[in-house]
């Protein structure tokens, strides 16, 4: 009597082959998740590889070193900031209003400064000495120059005064976004959306007054 043959086991599922772009994106997504929970100096390349579900060698293949991986993660955050800035500027550029463009810029900066991951990675870059390297931030944060060009085309103020307005807007917005609770407390107030709006209104008035005087 011939026994029936046992059914053959199903073939293993075919592995989906990722393109280089997809593999890099997968690793960077994993890096963002890891760095959201831990400072870059506390974890390492193997932790990111484990989170991404890929080999240590694959991460090294695409990024070379752990420092380069952290830098690439930070650069992607800056790219998103630039995209947000462009979207904000495009929404007001038809008005050719310098004040509106600067306000849109501060809105984007405030949103970025409120993102703990971007701030954590930028702080890592500064504390590790990388921010002192030539062009470390300049080629990653190109929004200032591009926005200065757009402002110059629409404003009668000198270029150096427009650049100062951008730097002042950046400094005030970042300092307030990062330190609003202790700063508000020092003023005897509580951090709130209403207080945010007041600070923005005062900043706008100050910057506009400066540019009016600069135009003569």
PyMOL commands that set and color helices and strands:
alter all, ss='L'
color gray80, all
select helices_A, chain A and resi 20-37+45-52+56-63+66-95+98-113+116-127+130-132+143-154+159-186+193-215
alter helices_A, ss='H'
color red, helices_A
deselect
rebuild
show_as cartoon
